[in-house]
Amino acid sequence: MWFNRQKKQMRENYGKKPDIHYFDGDMRGIKSYFNYREQNDLDEFLVDDTTWNDLAGDEIFKRINQGLSTSGEQYLYYLLRSPTLHKSEYEKRAKLIEIMEKDPELRLKLQIILMQLGRSRQANTTEVFSPAAHGLRQMFIYIALVISLITSAVSLIFTFAFVPLLVVLFVFIPVYHNIMASRNSRELATVNYSVAMVYAAKKINKLSYQGFTEYHRTMREAMKRLKPILRLGFIPSKNSLGEIAELINSFILLDLIGFELMKNLLGKHHADIFHIHEQLGQLDSAIAVASYRKNLGNYAIPEISFNIAPKEETPASAGSKIHIVGTALIHPLVEGAVPNDFDITSSVLLTGSNASGKSTFLKTVVINAIFAQSICTVLGESFTASAFRIYSSMAITDNILAGESYFISEIKSLKRIVEADSSKQPLLCVIDEVLRGTNTVERIAASSELLRHLSDKNAICLAATHDIELTSLLESNYKMLHFEETVTDDGEVLFDYLLKGGPATTRNAIKLLAGMGFDKKLVKRADERANLYTQEGRW
């Protein structure tokens, strides 16, 4: 009955917007697998924290995440931050997602196994990925205490000399057990989740599907080495035993002894546990992406060019030219988003008034570029692009704790883009309001040279600015695009959010002052000053 209800629920939830609650601190656990890979340099490229935060990456993850297991959640998070640069990896990801879309029965069987594995956000799975030995010292202490207790009890047959020791042990051991069990609670969750992963892998090995040949082969090899873990099984928690069993256990310490033994086993087999965690995560995250695709309804499978020649090489001597071509692209977090087409092979300078859609459009392009290389899915009708390393510099803030001003934070953000290696792999960089933290003269002088430098690299730079002067300074380096608005007679500003060619020719800031009821003389003088500067280049 319960099992059938779960199957029905999983069928109904597939293709729907995830409804998962997140507590404070959950994202730290979800991010832990990504952190582990980043700290151990296991990937050629990962989306850095600045870019991820610019794009509201955690919210995008939550919009897609339907992971039934901790492994699935952690792997999906990593997947979204690891846009692949290699065709073989892209094809592997795309194939697995396609399998989950086209075989609902296999998908349901996997979902049941993954649901039984479950989410244990308290578990720190990366702990068992490290080969450091835990040692057996603590286990020997537990065993010594139990032996002392038994020896003291048996000695009563012959002498009462050990009665004081027995009394001390009867008092000390249960108290010690409670202290150590509480101290080990987080590690116990990690150990038991790791054991549960091994059991889940064993069940998946029994599924027959031709597309799983590689998964079965590598999992079977790992399972052979993990038989001792299956034999030992789960370590009971303090609350999982009955009152009598818990009372006995508090004296003989079987849970603590088993816990230490399992920790050492997991430490010895860290590579196999790591592999199984990844395999389970790949399956679970592929189901989540397939469900996301169904929920979207309209999406595109991207076409990615993985071998692109540097700009200085001609197409005849090497690969294709770097490019991004998208049709009807939308932002994944914007309800009722206006679709836009995008077709470029060079850097772009985007102009337009406040709230016209510049920042949202930049994010739309870069998010879809990341989606294309990470989850093989684009929110649009079509998408063709080079494989990029992707960076952004958008939501800059003062770093008060580090004593850094806005401008210093902005310079550091831009510096990491300038220093990014584009010699072998093209860059896609997005900059919103470059160098806004300084005065007009220095901003235009420095930003024009910075943007010109980026356009000369093996890169496509998408930059948004309010500085119209940059359109003439960079017209030979950047393609000009803009958003515009209309202002009604009563001061209402209307936006169509449609991308248009050329630089922006409209202004709305002064008209907005009038629309908000500012003094008419003030508005008139401001308008006259603006017209004077436009016509004569002076204030």
N, C-alpha and C positions, 0 to 999 in steps of 0.2 A: 504494500500500500504506500508506504513512505517512499520506496524506491520509484514507483510509478509516478508519484507526485513530483519528485525531483526531475524525472525525465521530461514530464510535461512542462515544468517551469523552465527548464533549459531550452526547450524548443520555443517556448513563448518569448523568452528573453533574447534569443538570437535575432540580431538585426534591429534591436531597440537601443535607445540611448541608455548607457550604463547608469544604474542607480546604486552607487557604492558610497558608503559613508567613510570619510577620512577624519581621523582624530589628529590633534596636534602631535607632531613628531612622526606621523606615519610616512611622510615623504622622505624623511631621512633614511628609514629602513628600506623603502622602495629604491632609493638612489644608491644603496650600498654596493650592489653588484657593479653598477657603472663606476663608482669610486674605486672599487677593487681593480677593475680593468685599467682605469686611467692611471692609478698609482703604480701599476706594474707594467705600464707601457705595452699593453697587449694589442693596441689598435693603432693603425697608421694615422687616422684622423678621427677626432670626436668634436662635436659641437661644444664650444666652451661655455662657461657659466654666463659670461656677458651676453652672448648671443641668445642663449636659452632664456635668460631673464627678460631680454628685450622683447622676445616673442611670446611671453607668458606661457612658457613651455610646460609648466606643471599643470596649468588649466587645460592645455591641449592634450596632455597625457590623460587627464581625468575624463576628458570627452571621449577618448578611444578605449580606455582600459575597461575590459570586461573579464580580466584575468581571474580564473577560479583559484589559482594557487599563488603562493609567494613567488615561486620560480617564474610564473607567467608575468606577474606584475613587474618584477625586477628586470626581466628580459625585455619586456615591451618598452620600459623606460630607457634602457640601454639602446634598444633598436632605434628609437626616435632620435637619439643623440649620436648615432653612428651611421651617417649616410655613407654608403659604401663607395669606394673608388675603383672597385674591381668587378668586371662582368660576371665572373663565376659566382661570386657571393650574391650579386644581384639576382642572378637566375635561380640560385638556391632558395632565396627568400620568396621570390615570385612564385616558384613552383609549389612551395609548401602552402602558401596562402590560397593558391588555386585549388589544391587538393581539398582544403577545408571548405571551400565554396561549393565544390562539385560533388562531394561525397557526404551527405548529411548523416548517414548511418555511422560511418567511421568517426565523423566529428562528434556525434553524440556519445559513442563509446569512450572516446578520449575525454570528453567533458565530464563524464561520470567518474572516471579515474582521477581526473584533476580536481573535481569537486571533493572527492574523498580525501585527497591530499590536503586541500584547503589552504586558506591564508593564515599564516602565523607571523604577523608583523613584528612580534616580540622576538622572533628567531633572528639571530645574526648569522646568516648562512656563510658569510665571507670568513668567519672564524675557522670553519673547517676546511677552507680552501688553502690555508697556510700549512706547510709541512712541519712547522715547529712541533716537536714532541712535547706532550703535556707532562710526561714523566709518571712514574707509578708511586711516588712517595706518599701522596695523600691516600691512595688506596691501601697501602701497607699500614698506614696509621689506623684506618677503619678496621682492617683485619686484626691488627694487634689488640684493639679495644674489645672486639667481639671474642677473640681467643681468651683474653684476660677475664672477661665476664664468665665465659663457659668454664674455664679452669677454676675460677674462684667458687662457682656454684658446685662443681663436682667435688672439690676439695672438702666441702662440708661433710661428706660421707666419712672422712678420715679425721678432720680436725676443724675446730672453730677459729683457728688462728687467722683465717682469711675473711672472717665476717666483716671487719671494718672496710677492707678493700671492696668487698662485694657491695656493701651499702653505698660506698662512694661511687662505684661504677653504675649502680642502679639509678642513682640520682644524676650523675654526670652524663651518661651516654644519651638518654632521651633529650636532655637539654642541648647537648652538642649536636644531635641529629637535627633538631629544629633549626638551630643556628645555621648549620651547613646547608640544609635543604632550602632555606630562605635565600641564602647567599647564592646558591646555584640555580635559582628559579629561571633566570634568563638563559643561562647556558643549557639548562635542561630543555627549554623550549627549542633551542637550536639543535641539540642532540636528537630529540624526538622528531623534529621536522626532517632532519637529515636521514633518519631511519625511514620515515614515511616516504621520502623521495625514492629510496631504494625499493621499497615495496611497490610504489607506483610504476617504477621502471620495469619491475618484474611482470606486472599486469600488462603493460604496453607491449612487452616482448611476445605476449601470447596472441596479440592481434595480428591477423594476416592481411597484409596489404602490400601490393607490389611496389608502390612508391616509397615504402618504409624500409626497403632493403638495407640501406646504409645505416639508418637509425637502429634497426634490429642487430646488425652485425656489431656495431660499436658498443651498444648497450649490453649485448650478451658477453662480450669480452670483459666489460667492467663487472658484470654480475658474477662472473666466475670468481673474481678476486674479492667480492663483497659478501660471500656466503657466511663468514663469521658474524657479520653484522645482522644478517637475517636470522641466524640461529639465536643470537642474544636478544634481538627484538627491542621493543619499546621499554623505556625505563619508567616505572610508575611514578606519577607525581604524588605529592602529599595528599591531595584531595581525591585521588582516583581510587584509593583503597578503602575498604570497609573499616569500621572502628577497631575490630579485633585484629585484622591484618595490619592496620597502621600501628597499633600498640606493639605487636610482635616486631614489626619492621623497625620501630624506633629503638629497639634493643640490638637487633642483629644487623642493622644497617645495610640490608641487601640492596636497597635503591641507590645508596651512595656508592657502594662497591661497584654495582653494575654501571652507574653513571661514569665513574672514573675509568672503568674498563672500556666502555664505549667511546669515551673521548679519545683514548689512545688509539683505538681501532680506526676511528674517523681521521685522526691525525696521520696515521700511516697510509691511509687510502685517500688522502685529500684529492689527488688528481682524478680518481674515479668519481668521487662525490661531485667535484667541480664539473666534470663532463656530464653527469646525469642531470645536475641542476641546469646546465645549459640546454640539454636536449629537451627536458620537460618545459623549460622556458620558451624554447623555439616553437614547440607545438601549441602551447597555451596562447602565446602572443599571436601566432598565425590565425588562430580561431578568433581572437579579439579583432584583428584587422579585417578578417572576412566579415565579421558581424558589423563592423564600422562601415564597410563598403555597402552592405545591404541597407543599412540605415540611411546612408547618403542617397542611395538611389542613383543619382547621376555622378559618375566619377570617370576618370580616364586612367588607363594603364600607360605610364610614360614610356617614351623611347629615349634611352640614354646612350650618348656616345662616350665610350670609356677611353679611347686612345686619341687624344686631341693634341695637335702640334702646338708648340709655343708660337706666339704672335709673329716672331721674327722669321719663322719658317713659312714658306709658301705652301698652299694646299697641294701643289704638285709634288713637293718634296717630302711631305709628311701628311699627318692626319687632317681631319676636317677643321674648319674654323670654329672657335668657341661661339656658343649661341644659346639663347633661350627663346623658345617660341611656345606661347601658351594661348589657348582659346577659352574664353568665358571662365577665367579663373576667379575664385571667390575665397574669402577668408573663413577658416573653419569655426571661428568663434563669433562671427557677426551674423546675427539673424537678419534675413532678408537682404543679404549682401548683393550689391550691383556687380554683375560679372564684367570683366574687362579682358580684352585681348592684348597680347604683348609679343612683339617680334623684334628681337635685337641681336646684333652681332658685335655691338660696341657698348661703351659705357653710356649712361643716361643721366642727364641733369633734369630733375623734375621740379617744376615751379607751380605756384598756385597759392591762393590765399589761405588763411587759417580755416581749419575745419572742412577744407574742400576734398580731403581724402588722400592726401599725399602719404602720410605715415601708414595708414591702413593698407594702401596699395603696396608700399614697399614691403610690409610684413606679409602681405598676401603672396608676393613673388617668392620671398625667401622661404616662407613656410612650405609652399608647394615644391620648391627646389629640394628642401630637406625631405619632405614626404616622398618625393620621386625616388630618391636614392636610399631611403631607409625602409619605407613600408610599401614601395612600388605602387603608390596610389596618389592620384592628383585630384583636387577638387576643381574640375573643369571639364571641358569637352575634349581637349587634347593637350599634350605637353611633350615637347621635344627639347632636349637640352644636353649640354656637355655635363660630364661628371665633375663637380666642383668641390673644393674646400670652401666652406661657407662661414662668413664672419659678418657681424653687424656692430654698429655703434649708434645707438638710438636713445635709450632711456637712461641717460647719464644723470647721476645725482652727486651732490657733495658727499665726501667720505669724512664725516665729522670725527669719527673715532680715530682715523689715521691722520687727522689734521690736514686734509687735502681739500682745496677749493674745487668748485665745479670745473674750472678750466684745467686744473692739474689732472683731475679724473678723466676729463675728456681727452687730453693729450695722451694719457696712458692707454686709453681705449683705442685711439687711432694708431698709436705706435705698434700695437700688436698686429694690426692689419698690414701696416707698411712692412713689418718684418716677416710676415708670413711667407713661406717659401712657395713661389709660384713657378719655379723653373721646370718642374715636371708635371704638376697638376694645376689646372686653371683655378683661379680664385673667383668667387662671387662675393662681393662685399657691398653692404648696404649702410649708408651713412645718412642720418637725418639731421639736417641743420648743422653742417660742419663748422666747428670752432665758434659756436654761438656764444661762448663764455668770454669773449674779448671785444674790444672796440671795433667799430666798423672798418676803419682803414686797415688795421692789421689783420682783421678777420678775412677781408676780401683778398688781400695780398697773399696771406699764408694759405688760405683754403684753395685758391685758384692753383697754386703750385702743388699743393698736396694732391688735389684731384687730378691734375695733369700727370703727376708722377704715377698715380695708381692706374690711370688709363694706359700708360706706357708699359705696364707689367702684363704678364699673361693673365689678365683679369678682366672681368666685367664689373664695373663699379656703378651702383645705382645710388645717386645722391639727391636729396631733396634740399631746397634752399628757398629763403625769402629774398636773398640778395640778387636782384635782377642783374646787377653788374656782372655777375659770373656768367651769364648767358652769352655775352659778347666776348669775354675773356677765354671761354672754353668752347666756343662754337666749332673749332676745328678738331677738338678732341672728344666731344660729347654730343650725343643725339639729344635734342631738346623735346621734352614732352611736358604737358601741363594738365592741371585740372582747373575748371573755372566755375563761376557762379553768376547768378543774376540777382539784382537787388530791386525790389518792387518800390513803388512810389512811397509807400508807408514805411520803408526801411527794412522790410523783411528780406533776409538773404536765403536764396533757394539754391541748392546744389543738386547736380545730376550725377555726380561721382563717376563720370565717364572720362577716360583717358583721351587726350587730344594731342595732336602734333604741334611742335613749335613751343616757344616760351610763352608764359602767361602774359596777357595784356590787360588784365582787369585788376582793380584794387577795390577792397571792400572795407578796410579798417575805418576810414574816415566816414564812410556812409553808415557804418554800424554805430558810430558815435551819434549821428543824427537820429538813427532809428531808436536808440536807447534814451533819447530825450535830452541830450546835452545841448548847451546854449548854442543857438544858430550862428552867432557871431564867431564863437570859438571854432565851430565846424568849418565855417567859411574860410577863416584865416588858415586853418590847417590844410584845407584843400588848395588854397592859393600857393602856400609854401611847397606843397607836393608838386604842383604843376610847374612852378618855377624851377625846381630842381630837375624835373623831367626834361624841360625844354633847354635850360642853360647849364645844367650840371653844377649849380651852386645853390646855397641856402639863402 
